[in-house]
């Protein structure tokens, strides 16, 4: 290969050393090889063909084979890139309300689990009210006035019995009868049987100690006796005594307390004031009360009744 390149270089150098024939117009000034050329007038000089471009004399072409490329390492083809992951957006669920844990004192340090919660027992059932019936047994005393400058003490006492009906917790009916005996305002010996019908209003019926108000009407029949004559009295019992019979109508009112020992048994204490007048036939003929100083007469009387006893309910 190198020998052939040397031969080509020598041939190129010989070609460049041969002089070229130049025309009249191509000779530079002072060139000796262009002086002998004759130029005829009117005849154009023949034009020499343009010389071919020659490589420079000193050019040496060296062709070198490129080095062999390094062996290409064959790698397995890369797998295709996986597709992007599928992203699914879901709304964030609403967080539940925070759990409230109440730790009662006394469980000690380090208690982490809430105490077990048990269902609260249902409230006790309030018993339904049922109408009640009752009997009232009592003792009582009557406070009466006495005439001016009287030397005796007026007062009466006795026992009583009532039937009661309580349809609702706040109210009850009372039908009573009493037997009273003693000395009356005029100093006569008196026996009296009043019959009364009253209503009782309970202010606090759910309490053990119940306060109540009481009021109603009454009628009464009384007999008086005396060993001494009096303007109000006549002879009775075959003429051995002086006496009279009175009938009254009036009303009473007051209040008291009832203390429940149990559902069936209760104690009570009350005070009643009463006022009444005579309604019998002799009220106009012989008035009951005569003022010895003024001579005024009246059949109207009043007093106070104090009672205490026991109630039995069912």
C-alpha positions in Angstrom: 0.0 0.0 0.0 2.8 2.5 0.9 4.7 1.6 -2.4 1.7 2.6 -4.6 1.3 5.9 -2.7 5.0 6.7 -3.5 4.6 6.1 -7.2 1.6 8.3 -7.4 3.5 11.1 -5.6 6.4 10.9 -8.1 4.1 11.1 -11.2 2.4 14.2 -9.8 5.7 15.9 -9.3 6.9 15.3 -12.8 3.7 16.7 -14.3 4.1 19.9 -12.3 7.7 20.4 -13.6 6.8 20.6 -17.4 6.5 24.4 -18.5 3.2 25.5 -19.9 2.8 27.3 -23.1 1.3 30.6 -22.5 -0.5 32.9 -24.9 0.4 36.5 -25.7 -2.0 37.8 -23.2 -0.9 35.4 -20.5 2.8 36.3 -20.4 3.7 38.5 -17.6 6.1 41.4 -18.2 9.8 40.3 -18.6 9.0 36.7 -19.3 11.6 35.3 -21.7 9.7 32.4 -23.1 6.9 34.7 -24.3 9.3 37.1 -26.4 9.6 35.0 -29.5 5.9 34.7 -30.2 4.7 36.8 -33.1 1.4 38.3 -33.2 -0.1 39.0 -36.5 -2.4 41.9 -36.7 -6.0 41.2 -37.4 -5.5 37.6 -36.6 -6.5 36.6 -33.1 -4.0 34.6 -31.4 -5.0 31.1 -30.8 -6.3 30.6 -27.3 -4.7 27.8 -25.5 -6.9 25.7 -23.4 -6.9 26.6 -19.8 -4.6 24.4 -17.9 -6.1 22.0 -15.5 -5.7 22.8 -12.0 -2.7 20.9 -10.7 -2.1 20.1 -7.1 0.8 21.8 -5.6 4.2 20.0 -6.2 4.9 19.5 -2.6 1.5 18.0 -1.7 1.8 14.4 -0.6 -1.4 12.5 -0.2 -1.2 10.0 2.5 -4.3 7.8 2.9 -4.4 6.1 6.2 -7.0 3.6 7.0 -9.0 4.6 10.1 -8.5 2.3 13.0 -11.0 -0.4 13.4 -13.9 0.7 15.7 -14.0 -0.9 19.1 -16.4 -3.8 19.3 -19.8 -2.7 20.2 -21.1 -4.3 23.3 -24.6 -5.5 22.5 -26.9 -4.9 25.4 -30.3 -6.4 25.6 -33.0 -3.9 24.7 -34.5 -1.9 27.5 -38.0 -2.9 28.4 -40.5 -0.2 27.7 -41.3 2.1 30.5 -44.3 1.0 32.5 -47.4 3.2 32.1 -47.9 5.8 34.9 -50.0 4.5 37.8 -53.7 5.2 37.8 -54.4 7.8 40.6 -58.0 7.7 41.9 -59.0 10.6 44.1 -61.5 9.9 46.7 -63.1 12.4 49.1 -61.8 12.3 52.6 -64.5 10.8 54.8 -65.6 13.1 57.7 -63.9 12.2 60.8 -66.2 11.0 63.6 -66.5 13.2 66.7 -63.8 12.6 69.3 -64.6 10.1 71.9 -65.0 11.5 75.3 -63.6 9.3 78.1 -64.4 10.2 81.6 -62.1 8.6 84.2 -63.7 8.8 87.6 -61.3 9.5 90.5 -60.0 6.4 92.3 -58.9 4.3 89.4 -55.2 5.1 90.0 -52.3 6.2 87.8 -51.8 4.6 84.4 -55.4 3.8 83.7 -55.7 3.7 80.0 -59.0 1.9 79.2 -62.3 3.5 79.9 -64.4 1.8 82.5 -67.2 -0.3 81.2 -70.4 1.5 80.8 -73.6 -0.2 81.8 -77.0 0.9 80.8 -78.6 3.0 83.4 -81.6 1.3 85.1 -84.9 2.7 84.1 -86.3 5.2 86.6 -88.7 3.7 89.2 -92.2 3.7 88.0 -94.4 6.2 89.8 -97.4 4.3 91.0 -100.6 5.6 89.5 -102.9 7.4 91.8 -105.9 5.5 92.9 -108.8 7.2 94.8 -108.5 6.6 98.6 -111.1 6.1 101.2 -110.4 6.9 104.9 -111.7 7.0 108.4 -110.7 9.7 110.8 -110.8 9.0 114.5 -110.2 12.0 116.7 -110.5 13.8 120.1 -111.2 17.4 120.2 -111.8 20.4 122.5 -113.9 23.5 122.1 -112.8 26.9 123.4 -115.7 29.2 124.2 -115.9 32.6 125.8 -117.8 33.4 129.0 -119.8 36.4 130.2 -118.2 39.4 131.7 -117.3 38.9 135.3 -118.1 35.2 134.9 -116.7 32.9 137.6 -116.9 29.7 135.7 -114.8 28.3 132.9 -116.5 27.7 129.6 -115.3 24.8 127.6 -116.3 21.5 126.0 -114.6 18.4 124.7 -115.5 15.2 123.0 -114.7 12.7 120.2 -115.4 12.6 116.5 -115.5 10.3 113.5 -115.2 11.2 109.8 -115.5 9.4 106.5 -113.2 10.7 103.9 -113.0 10.2 100.1 -109.9 11.5 98.3 -110.4 11.2 94.5 -107.3 13.2 93.6 -104.0 13.8 95.5 -104.8 17.4 96.2 -108.4 17.2 97.4 -110.6 15.1 99.7 -114.2 15.2 101.0 -114.9 14.9 104.8 -118.2 13.9 106.3 -118.0 14.0 110.1 -120.0 13.7 113.2 -118.9 14.8 116.7 -120.1 14.3 120.3 -119.3 17.2 122.6 -120.1 17.9 126.2 -119.2 20.5 128.8 -120.0 24.0 130.1 -121.2 26.5 127.6 -120.9 30.3 127.5 -123.8 30.8 129.9 -122.5 28.3 132.4 -125.1 25.7 131.4 -124.4 22.0 131.1 -124.4 21.3 127.4 -124.4 18.2 125.2 -124.1 18.9 121.4 -123.9 16.7 118.3 -122.6 18.6 115.2 -122.6 17.1 111.7 -120.3 18.7 109.2 -119.4 18.4 105.5 -116.0 19.8 104.5 -113.5 19.9 101.7 -109.8 19.4 102.3 -107.2 20.9 100.1 -103.7 19.3 100.3 -101.0 21.8 99.5 -98.1 19.2 99.2 -99.7 15.8 98.7 -96.4 14.0 97.8 -94.7 14.8 101.1 -94.7 12.7 104.2 -95.9 15.7 106.2 -98.8 17.2 104.3 -100.2 20.7 105.0 -103.9 21.1 104.3 -106.6 23.7 104.4 -110.2 22.8 105.4 -113.5 24.5 105.2 -117.2 23.6 104.9 -120.6 23.9 106.6 -122.3 22.3 109.6 -125.6 21.8 111.4 -125.8 21.0 115.1 -128.3 20.1 117.8 -127.7 21.0 121.4 -129.4 20.4 124.8 -128.7 22.5 127.8 -129.6 21.9 131.5 -129.3 23.9 134.6 -130.3 23.4 138.2 -131.1 27.2 138.5 -133.7 29.2 136.7 -132.6 31.4 133.8 -134.5 33.6 131.3 -133.4 31.4 128.5 -134.6 28.1 130.1 -137.8 26.5 130.9 -138.8 23.5 133.0 -138.0 20.1 131.6 -137.8 16.5 132.8 -141.1 16.7 134.7 -140.3 20.0 136.2 -137.1 18.8 138.0 -134.6 20.8 135.9 -134.4 23.9 133.7 -133.3 23.4 130.1 -133.7 24.1 126.4 -133.0 22.6 123.0 -131.2 24.5 120.3 -130.6 23.8 116.6 -127.8 25.6 114.7 -126.5 26.1 111.2 -123.1 27.6 110.3 -119.7 27.1 108.8 -116.2 26.3 109.8 -112.7 26.8 108.3 -109.1 26.2 109.3 -106.0 24.1 108.5 -103.7 21.5 109.8 -101.0 18.9 109.2 -101.2 15.2 108.3 -98.1 13.1 109.1 -98.0 9.8 107.1 -96.6 7.0 109.1 -97.2 4.7 106.2 -99.3 4.5 103.1 -102.3 3.4 105.2 -101.8 5.2 108.5 -101.4 8.9 109.2 -101.7 11.2 112.2 -103.2 14.7 112.0 -103.6 17.9 114.0 -105.8 20.8 113.0 -107.6 23.9 114.3 -111.0 25.1 113.0 -112.9 28.3 113.8 -116.7 28.2 113.5 -119.6 30.6 113.5 -123.3 29.7 113.6 -126.8 30.9 114.4 -130.0 29.3 115.7 -132.6 28.1 113.3 -135.1 26.4 115.6 -138.6 27.6 116.3 -137.9 29.2 119.7 -135.1 31.4 118.5 -137.4 34.5 118.3 -139.2 33.8 121.6 -136.2 33.1 123.9 -132.8 34.2 122.6 -129.8 32.2 123.8 -127.5 35.0 124.8 -128.5 38.0 126.9 -126.0 40.7 128.0 -126.8 41.4 131.6 -125.4 44.9 131.5 -126.9 46.2 128.2 -129.8 43.8 127.8 -128.8 43.0 124.2 -129.8 39.6 122.9 -128.5 37.4 120.1 -128.6 33.9 118.8 -125.2 34.1 117.0 -122.3 32.3 118.5 -118.7 31.4 117.6 -115.8 29.4 118.9 -112.6 27.5 118.1 -112.2 23.7 117.7 -108.9 21.9 118.3 -108.7 18.4 116.9 -106.2 15.6 116.8 -106.4 12.0 115.7 -105.5 9.2 113.3 -106.4 8.6 109.7 -106.8 5.1 108.3 -106.6 5.0 104.4 -107.3 2.2 102.0 
